[in-house]
Amino acid sequence: MSRKKPPEKSGIDQKKLIELIVKAMAKNPRQPLNYKQIAAKLKITEKEEKRALSEALLRMKKDGTADERGHGKYVLKAVGGYVTGTIDLTKFGYAFVITDEMEDDVFIAARNLNTALHGDQVKVLLYARHKGKRPEGEVVEIINRSRATFVGSIELTKQFAFLIPDNKNMPFDLFIPLAKLNGAKQGQKAVARIVEWDQRSRNPVGEIIEVLGNPGENDTEMHAILAEFGLPNRFDPEIEAAAEKIPAEITAEDISARRDFREIPTFTIDPEDAKDFDDALSMRKLPNGNIEVGVHIADVTHYVRQGSPIEKVAQERATSVYLVDRTIPMLPERLSNHICSLNPSEDKLTYSAVFEMDAKANVVNEWFGRTVISSDMRFSYGEAQKVIDTGEGDMKEQILTLHNLAQLLRSKRFASGSFAFERLEVKFNLSEKGVPLGILFREFGTSNQLIEEFMLLANKRVAEYVGRKLKGKTFVYRIHDKPDPEKLSSFSYFIKRFGYEIDTANVKGLPAAMNKLMEEVSGKKEQNIVETLALRSMAKAVYSTDNIGHYGLAFGHYTHFTSPIRRYPDMMVHRLLTKYLEGQPARDKDKYEKMCEHSSKMERLATDAERASIKYKQVEFMSDKIGKVYEGVISGVTEWGIYVEIIENQCEGMVAIRELQDDYFEYDEENYCIRGRQSGKVYMLGDKISVEVVKADLQKRQLDYRLAGSTEKE
């Protein structure tokens, strides 16, 4: 994409002039303005421009945009007022504003965006609505920019440069003056910041703030993904320095103020490649025959003080980010991997939920508070699984006892209506340079369930303690709403073609029905697509101070208490619980709600970045397999093509409709398929088909397939 000249300023034509007049009048739409007042607001002084202004006002009166009040005074016609919302920008340049104030989204033509970009929070002036048409409007104010930086590739000429954004939702290239290149060279990936955007210019003016490196290099591409989602790739030196100053020593005073669990058998179970351990379990039998289970969590808030620079960074990041080849931690490594990490054979400060349980996994008593532990053993999930499967090995009494309790907790949870979604987790076998050599799928065994059930128990009981016993206290909950009835109906319709049925009208019985369905599809070719669509029909879990319960887990109260090394909401929960255990009054609800909203937003961005890194590695993995044929399942259907997921490695690509040249295919949205107009041939979601790999585009993170054996050319 070459650029032969810098962006030009467009002259004031009548259409553009009307847009400027509307914006000027919209600032006070009830105040009548005459020709001279409008000219002054727009700084129009030339005779020819004044004549154009007069003609524009007459045209606005004629087409109903403005009313004339008295002689020569104009006001904007009552068009329905204003709404605020979020810009959803398409790759074609026009946008929609998603707002809670109207049932329909508001269409915004490209000429009426007034520099608003995807994700921006904006104020919109609504135009007069014609019967049968969607509402339309114009952006009159950008309340909050979703981002000011963009990652992309440098295109350089002798006179100027452009940054071509990677983001599909950014339809404008950034004009970069040569003096603002910051050393970036032709073709390199870089991050640019918008510094100026005159509304009369098509392209924003930017400056390069970071050069990421050459495209195709692993570090460059991973850093580009992080930058694309506005996520950091390192800590500032002053934050690292602040972490180095935090003392690691545990004092006698620290221990005396805590409940001591150092003599009680304790262990951790984590992935084999884990570097930070933020949860441990202890177990001992009590004289009355019951079992005491301690869920011990790294006491991060003991070390990270409120108001400190590290605290502010943790709050801003809100979560650790897990890409395919690296972790971008929420806390500096000295804290996450050393001081706070529950490493074996080291005294560690913890925050614990301690339960007395009977043989049927009923909680008889509970206690929450600060503790000190020393983990006896660090297990990987595979090592713990071997103990469970064979009944032999280190700490077998503790692991087998907790395993039995965990299975009882699990059975109770499902009986109460908890969902059982356990999708395969994609992992890559990477070379030292980050090149994917193979794709693996991480299995979820009963050792995972052992940890999961006790973490769920701790999260649930902490939330119940505050929500039920301390009613009215501000708290951070993890909430999950009921599924969308329309999405459920579509899902039910889809699975019928595979011979499955589910009663979506019975919301109370839905979890049990869904769990039964997951058992039925297990091991079938349609398993992955059915599980994916089932998850899409569900609402997304978020953080909130308003508790509505967690539908997916069937818990009336739920929070996140167990991972403060990698999640900021858990740090908030630790702090609030401490204050309430000390008898302090409720905290500012609005303040914590804003932090909840930010944490939910950052969690979504981190998830999107993780998926983007997986997609990039999948495309890279398939880049030397052009021409190979694979069995796949149709995983998505759109008006521009069908998406196919290869069964053996779950790499998804698209077969474009234009490649299906033997017929004219039409998109049937209701039936999740495309259908040949003449042949009647149908390609439907869930169909098993053979595809040939045609193209692997690393820049777009996109795989192109075609039907195997077809003669269509690229």
URCOR-V69321 format. One record per pair of residues at least 24 apart in sequence whose ideal C-beta (glycine too) atoms are under 6 Angstrom apart, sorted by sequence separation. I is the first residue (numbers start at 1). J is the second residue. D is the distance in whole Angstrom. If there is no record, write none. Layout:
i: [I	I]
j: [J	J]
d: [D	D]
This chain:
i: [184	114	120	348	112	113	116	120	182	188	189	543	97	107	119	180	181	184	347	175	183	498	639	87	89	106	107	163	622	104	154	156	173	174	175	176	569	87	104	106	172	189	344	568	174	87	261	342	618	154	344	17	21	86	87	189	637	153	154	191	303	637	32	18	34	17	34	84	151	300	32	33	82	83	642	14	149	150	298	491	32	82	406	410	149	298	361	406	409	545	148	80	148	491	29	79	302	361	403	406	545	644	659	79	361	402	545	637	79	488	299	487	653	655	25	118	299	634	653	655	661	299	544	653	297	543	634	659	296	297	483	483	633	296	483	543	246	543	294	295	388	481	542	388	631	632	276	294	385	276	480	629	644	166	275	280	293	385	384	478	629	64	277	292	293	276	277	479	628	290	291	381	242	381	476	477	626	242	290	625	479	482	239	477	480	474	480	622	480	151	623	239	268	622	151	91	151	296	619	93	619	629	89	91	467	478	478	622	115	477	478	619	147	619	114	616	615	243	231	467	243	248	240	243	419	464	476	417	463	280	366	419	420	460	463	463	476	235	250	462	476	420	460	26	459	462	459	222	475	459	458	459	324	458	529	325	353	529	266	268	455	473	272	423	266	267	325	261	266	267	268	269	470	265	258	259	260	261	262	267	474	258	473	474	26	258	269	283	474	23	255	283	474	283	476	267	265	419	418	418	417	416	6	529	3	295	526	295	525	7	6	281	494	436	269	436	436	426	428	10	9	7	7	7	439	218	351	340	336	330	320	319	318	315	314	300	297	298	301	300	301	301	318	279	319	318	319	278	321	278	319	321	322	276	324	323	324	324	229	231	229	229	225	225	225	221]
j: [208	139	145	373	138	139	142	146	208	214	215	569	124	134	146	207	208	211	374	203	211	526	667	116	118	135	136	192	651	134	184	186	203	204	205	206	599	118	135	137	203	220	375	599	206	120	294	375	651	188	378	52	56	121	122	224	672	189	190	227	339	673	69	56	72	56	73	123	191	340	73	74	123	124	683	56	191	192	340	533	75	125	449	453	193	342	405	450	453	589	193	126	194	537	76	126	349	408	450	453	592	691	706	127	409	450	593	685	128	537	349	537	703	705	76	169	350	685	704	706	712	351	596	705	350	596	687	712	350	351	537	538	688	352	539	599	303	600	352	353	446	539	600	447	690	691	336	354	445	337	541	690	705	228	337	342	355	447	447	541	692	128	341	356	357	341	342	544	693	356	357	447	309	448	543	544	693	310	358	693	548	551	309	547	550	545	551	693	552	224	696	313	342	696	227	168	228	373	696	171	698	708	169	171	547	558	559	703	197	559	560	701	230	703	199	701	701	332	321	557	334	339	332	335	511	557	569	511	557	375	461	514	515	555	558	559	572	332	347	559	573	518	558	125	558	561	559	323	576	561	561	562	428	562	633	430	458	635	373	375	562	580	380	531	375	376	434	371	376	377	378	379	580	376	370	371	372	373	374	379	586	371	586	587	140	372	384	398	589	140	372	401	592	402	596	395	398	552	553	554	554	554	160	686	162	454	686	458	688	175	175	454	672	617	451	620	621	614	617	200	200	201	202	203	649	434	574	565	565	566	566	567	568	568	568	564	562	565	571	571	574	575	599	562	602	602	603	563	606	565	606	609	610	565	613	613	614	617	605	609	608	609	609	612	613	616]
d: [5	5	6	6	4	6	6	5	4	6	6	5	5	5	3	4	5	5	5	5	6	5	4	5	4	5	5	4	5	6	5	4	6	6	5	6	5	6	6	5	6	5	5	6	4	5	6	5	4	5	4	6	6	6	6	5	5	6	6	5	6	6	4	5	5	5	5	5	5	5	4	6	6	5	5	6	6	6	4	5	5	6	6	5	5	6	5	4	4	5	6	4	5	4	5	5	5	4	5	4	5	5	5	5	5	6	5	5	5	5	4	4	3	5	5	4	5	5	6	6	5	5	5	4	6	4	5	5	4	5	5	5	6	5	6	5	6	5	5	5	5	4	4	6	6	5	5	5	5	5	4	6	6	6	5	5	5	4	4	6	5	6	5	6	6	5	4	5	5	5	5	5	5	6	6	6	5	6	5	5	5	5	6	4	4	6	5	6	5	5	4	5	6	5	4	6	5	5	5	5	6	4	5	6	6	5	6	6	5	5	5	5	6	6	6	5	5	4	6	4	4	5	6	6	5	4	5	4	4	5	6	6	5	5	5	4	5	5	5	6	5	6	6	5	6	5	5	6	6	5	6	6	5	6	6	6	4	5	5	5	5	6	4	6	5	6	5	5	6	4	5	5	6	6	5	5	6	5	4	6	5	5	5	5	5	5	5	4	5	6	5	6	6	6	6	6	5	5	5	4	4	5	5	5	5	5	5	4	6	5	6	6	6	5	5	6	4	6	5	6	5	5	5	4	4	3	5	6	5	6	4	6	4	6	5	4	5	5	6	6	5	6	4	5	5	4	5	5	5	4	5	6	5	5	5	4	6	5	5	6	6	4	6	5	5	6]
